[in-house]
Amino acid sequence: MLTRIGLIVAIVAGLAIGALNFTKIRQEITTLQTNLAEETAARQLAETELAGTNSILRRTSADLKATKETLATTTAERDQARADDEAKTKQVATLTKNLDDVTKARDAAQDELAQYRAAGMTPQQVLAANARIRDLQNTVAGTEAENVVLGRAIKKLKNELAAYITPNYVVTLPAGLKGKVVAADPKWNFVILNVGEDQGVLENGELLVDRDGRLVAKVKVQTVQKDRSIANVMPGWQLGQVMEGDQVIPAHPAS
């Protein structure tokens, strides 16, 4: 009997210990599962953050490459602008010297012509002098015409040079300049004017379009020919439809 009771007690004790161990093992399993879930979530978050960081790095690298390309282009454009400025400055200096030389030659010819007229001469000398006077007059007329051409070229180059050097440079046109619109294209917003280089029109000069004392538009010259010019209607300045026969005057007349 005692043996049976001891055996029963041992079995009960064994079952109790087994149940206790099972409970402890289940708690450990639950803890391990919780830790595994937390580590998995942390790993997934780290992978997401790593992917985001890689994406930012790729965008930053692309932006850096684009910035380097823009800088290279800007540097090349700056160097080209400087070269253009130097070339135009040299052209202005050369044309100015040519104008001075032509002016001196004209003055010398005029002095020589005055000397012939003031001196008393024989008929033969007068005939020869008349021929010489005609030659000198032709020379003077030629030099004056050349002066006009050189003056226009110098003014054009000075305007182009000023546009490179001075931001928002305003081209001035002769105060007495008056012209008309001889053709207008409303589709492409350009007009043809009956004034050009001979009247003092310069590229990028601005003119006001007038009809019966009313402002119609402002135009900016794009191309200049001998007695014609082509201009574009400036955005924001078209108050009406530009038509053939409209008058044009300088928006910025020279003082």
C-alpha positions in Angstrom: 0.0 0.0 0.0 2.8 2.5 0.9 4.5 1.6 -2.3 1.4 2.4 -4.3 0.9 5.7 -2.5 4.5 6.7 -3.1 4.1 5.8 -6.7 1.0 7.9 -7.0 2.7 10.8 -5.3 5.7 10.5 -7.6 3.4 10.5 -10.7 1.5 13.5 -9.4 4.8 15.3 -8.7 6.1 14.5 -12.1 2.9 15.8 -13.7 3.1 19.0 -11.7 6.8 19.5 -12.7 5.9 18.7 -16.3 3.1 21.2 -16.3 5.4 23.8 -14.7 8.0 23.2 -17.3 5.5 23.3 -20.1 4.2 26.7 -18.9 7.7 28.1 -18.6 8.7 26.8 -22.1 5.5 28.3 -23.5 6.3 31.7 -22.0 9.8 31.4 -23.4 8.4 30.6 -26.9 6.0 33.5 -26.6 8.9 35.8 -25.6 11.0 34.5 -28.5 8.1 35.0 -31.0 7.7 38.6 -29.7 11.4 39.3 -30.0 11.4 37.8 -33.5 8.5 40.0 -34.6 10.2 43.1 -33.1 13.4 42.3 -34.8 11.7 41.6 -38.1 9.8 44.9 -37.9 13.1 46.7 -37.1 14.8 45.0 -40.0 12.0 45.9 -42.4 12.1 49.6 -41.1 15.9 49.6 -41.6 15.5 48.2 -45.1 12.9 50.9 -45.9 15.1 53.7 -44.6 18.1 52.3 -46.5 16.0 52.2 -49.7 14.9 55.8 -49.1 18.5 56.9 -48.4 19.7 55.2 -51.6 17.0 57.0 -53.6 18.0 60.4 -52.1 21.6 59.6 -52.9 20.7 58.8 -56.5 18.7 62.0 -56.9 21.5 64.0 -55.2 24.1 62.5 -57.6 21.8 63.3 -60.6 21.4 66.9 -59.3 25.1 67.3 -58.8 25.8 66.0 -62.3 23.2 68.5 -63.8 24.7 71.3 -61.7 28.2 70.5 -63.0 26.9 70.5 -66.6 25.1 73.8 -66.1 28.2 75.3 -64.6 30.4 74.2 -67.5 27.8 75.6 -70.0 27.6 78.9 -68.0 31.4 79.2 -67.9 31.7 78.6 -71.7 29.0 81.2 -72.4 30.7 83.7 -70.1 34.1 83.1 -71.8 32.4 83.5 -75.2 30.7 86.7 -74.1 34.0 88.1 -72.9 35.6 87.2 -76.2 32.8 88.9 -78.1 33.1 92.0 -76.0 36.9 92.2 -76.7 36.3 91.7 -80.4 33.6 94.4 -80.5 35.8 96.8 -78.5 38.6 96.3 -81.0 36.1 96.9 -83.9 35.0 100.2 -82.3 38.6 101.3 -81.8 39.4 100.4 -85.5 36.4 102.2 -86.9 37.0 105.2 -84.6 40.6 105.5 -85.9 39.4 105.1 -89.5 36.8 107.9 -88.9 39.6 110.1 -87.5 41.8 109.4 -90.5 39.0 110.2 -93.0 38.1 113.4 -91.1 41.7 114.6 -91.3 41.9 113.8 -95.0 38.6 115.7 -95.6 39.9 118.7 -93.6 43.2 118.7 -95.6 41.2 118.6 -98.9 39.0 121.5 -97.7 42.1 123.6 -96.8 43.7 122.9 -100.2 40.4 123.9 -101.9 40.3 127.2 -99.9 43.9 128.0 -101.0 43.1 127.5 -104.6 40.1 129.8 -104.4 42.0 132.5 -102.5 45.0 132.6 -104.9 45.1 134.7 -108.1 45.7 132.4 -111.1 46.1 132.6 -114.9 43.2 131.2 -117.1 45.1 128.0 -117.6 45.8 127.7 -113.9 42.1 128.5 -113.2 41.1 125.6 -115.6 43.5 123.3 -113.9 42.4 124.5 -110.5 38.7 124.0 -111.4 39.5 120.4 -112.4 41.4 120.0 -109.1 38.5 121.7 -107.2 36.1 119.2 -108.7 38.3 116.3 -107.7 38.6 117.8 -104.2 34.9 118.3 -103.9 34.3 114.7 -105.0 36.9 113.7 -102.4 35.2 115.7 -99.7 31.7 114.3 -100.7 33.1 110.8 -100.6 34.8 111.3 -97.2 31.6 112.8 -95.8 29.6 109.9 -97.0 32.2 107.5 -95.6 32.0 109.4 -92.3 28.3 108.8 -92.2 28.7 105.1 -92.9 31.5 104.8 -90.3 29.5 106.8 -87.8 26.5 104.4 -88.2 28.8 101.4 -87.8 30.4 102.8 -84.7 27.0 103.6 -83.1 25.7 100.1 -83.9 28.8 98.5 -82.4 28.7 100.7 -79.3 25.0 99.7 -78.8 25.9 96.0 -79.2 28.8 96.4 -76.8 26.7 98.3 -74.3 24.0 95.5 -74.4 26.7 93.0 -73.4 28.1 95.1 -70.6 25.1 97.0 -69.2 22.0 95.0 -67.9 18.7 96.2 -69.3 20.5 98.6 -71.7 18.0 100.8 -73.6 18.8 101.6 -77.2 18.0 105.2 -78.1 16.8 106.3 -81.6 16.9 109.7 -83.2 14.4 112.1 -81.6 13.0 113.2 -85.0 12.5 109.7 -86.4 9.1 109.1 -87.9 7.9 106.2 -89.9 4.9 104.1 -91.0 3.9 100.5 -90.9 3.9 99.2 -94.5 2.9 95.7 -93.6 1.6 93.8 -90.5 1.2 90.1 -89.7 -1.2 89.6 -86.8 -0.6 85.9 -86.7 3.1 86.2 -86.0 3.0 89.6 -84.4 5.6 91.3 -86.6 5.5 94.5 -88.7 7.6 96.0 -91.5 8.4 99.7 -91.2 9.5 102.2 -94.0 12.5 103.4 -91.9 15.8 101.7 -91.6 19.6 102.3 -91.3 19.5 105.5 -93.4 17.1 107.0 -90.9 19.1 105.9 -87.9 17.1 102.8 -86.8 19.1 100.3 -84.7 18.5 96.7 -83.7 16.7 96.3 -80.4 15.4 99.9 -80.6 11.8 100.3 -79.4 9.1 102.3 -81.2 5.5 103.3 -80.3 2.8 102.6 -82.8 0.3 105.4 -83.0 -3.0 105.8 -84.8 -4.8 109.1 -84.8 -3.1 110.1 -81.5 -3.9 106.8 -79.8 -1.3 104.3 -78.7 -1.8 101.0 -80.4 1.3 99.0 -79.5 5.0 99.0 -78.8 7.4 97.2 -81.2 11.1 96.1 -80.9 13.3 96.2 -84.0 14.8 92.8 -84.9 16.3 93.4 -88.4 17.5 96.6 -90.0 18.0 97.2 -93.7 18.9 100.3 -95.7 15.5 101.8 -95.7 13.4 99.1 -94.1 13.2 97.4 -90.7 11.3 94.4 -89.2 10.0 94.6 -85.7 8.1 92.4 -83.3 5.1 93.5 -81.2 6.2 93.5 -77.6 4.2 91.3 -75.2 1.9 93.3 -72.9 2.0 96.4 -75.2 -0.6 95.4 -77.8 -3.5 97.7 -77.0 -5.1 97.2 -80.5 -4.5 95.6 -83.8 -1.5 97.1 -85.7 -2.5 98.0 -89.2 -0.8 99.3 -92.4 -0.4 103.1 -92.3 0.0 103.4 -88.5 2.6 105.9 -87.5 5.8 104.9 -85.5 8.0 107.2 -83.3 10.9 106.3 -80.9 9.9 105.0 -77.5 13.3 106.2 -76.2 14.4 109.2 -78.2 18.0 110.3 -78.0 18.5 113.6 -76.1 
